[in-house]
C-alpha cells in the first residue's frame, strides 16, 4: 500500500480564511466598569424595569444615566471635564 499525500489540506474542503469575506462589525462605544452604592429600593425598581421590558439591567441603567445627563445639559449647558492636576 502506498502512502497518500494530501498537499491541499483541509483548506481546500472548507475554504481558506482569505476567501471568506468578514462583514464589517460596527464598533461599540468604549465602556468603563464602575461600581455605585444605591438605595436598595431603587436597585429593585431598576431590576423590575429590566425584567418587564426584557432588557439587561445594564442597558436600563445606561438609558437612565444618559437621560439624566441630557436633562442636566439642557438645563445647565455642556458639562465641563474635570481638569487634570499638574504633575499627575
C-alpha positions as CSV (number, residue, x, y, z in Angstrom):
1,X,0.0,0.0,0.0
2,X,1.4,3.4,-0.9
3,X,1.2,6.4,1.4
4,X,-1.1,9.1,0.2
5,X,-0.1,12.7,0.4
6,X,-2.6,15.4,0.9
7,X,-1.0,18.6,-0.4
8,X,-4.1,20.8,-0.4
9,X,-5.1,20.1,3.2
10,X,-8.3,20.8,4.8
11,X,-8.4,24.4,3.5
12,X,-9.4,23.0,0.1
13,X,-12.5,21.5,1.6
14,X,-13.5,24.3,3.9
15,X,-12.1,27.2,2.0
16,X,-9.2,29.4,3.2
17,X,-9.9,32.3,5.6
18,X,-8.8,34.7,2.9
19,X,-11.6,33.6,0.6
20,X,-14.4,34.2,3.1
21,X,-15.1,38.0,3.5
22,X,-15.9,39.1,7.0
23,X,-18.6,41.7,7.4
24,X,-17.6,45.0,9.0
25,X,-18.8,44.9,12.5
26,X,-20.0,48.2,13.9
27,X,-17.7,49.4,16.7
28,X,-19.2,49.5,20.2
29,X,-18.7,52.6,22.3
30,X,-15.9,52.2,24.7
31,X,-17.3,51.2,28.1
32,X,-15.9,51.5,31.6
33,X,-16.8,49.3,34.6
34,X,-17.9,51.3,37.7
35,X,-19.5,50.5,41.0
36,X,-22.1,52.7,42.6
37,X,-23.8,52.4,46.0
38,X,-27.5,53.0,45.7
39,X,-30.6,52.6,47.8
40,X,-31.9,49.0,47.7
41,X,-35.4,50.1,46.7
42,X,-34.0,52.0,43.7
43,X,-32.0,49.0,42.6
44,X,-35.1,46.7,42.9
45,X,-37.1,49.2,40.7
46,X,-34.3,49.2,38.1
47,X,-34.2,45.4,38.1
48,X,-38.1,45.3,37.8
49,X,-38.0,47.7,34.8
50,X,-35.3,45.5,33.2
51,X,-37.4,42.3,33.8
52,X,-40.7,43.7,32.5
53,X,-39.0,45.3,29.4
54,X,-37.0,42.1,28.8
55,X,-33.7,44.0,28.8
56,X,-30.5,43.8,30.7
57,X,-30.1,45.8,34.0
58,X,-27.0,47.4,32.5
59,X,-29.0,48.7,29.5
60,X,-31.7,50.2,31.6
61,X,-29.2,51.8,33.9
62,X,-27.3,53.2,30.9
63,X,-30.5,54.7,29.5
64,X,-31.4,56.3,32.8
65,X,-27.9,57.8,33.2
66,X,-28.0,59.1,29.6
67,X,-31.5,60.6,30.1
68,X,-30.3,62.4,33.3
69,X,-27.2,63.7,31.6
70,X,-29.2,65.0,28.6
71,X,-31.6,66.7,31.0
72,X,-28.8,68.2,33.1
73,X,-27.0,69.6,30.0
74,X,-30.3,71.1,28.7
75,X,-30.7,72.9,32.0
76,X,-27.1,73.8,32.7
77,X,-25.2,73.7,29.4
78,X,-22.4,71.4,28.4
79,X,-20.6,69.5,31.2
80,X,-17.0,70.6,31.5
81,X,-14.5,67.8,32.1
82,X,-12.6,67.7,35.4
83,X,-9.3,69.5,35.0
84,X,-6.2,67.3,35.3
85,X,-3.9,68.3,38.1
86,X,-0.4,69.4,37.1
87,X,2.2,66.7,37.8
88,X,-0.2,63.7,37.5
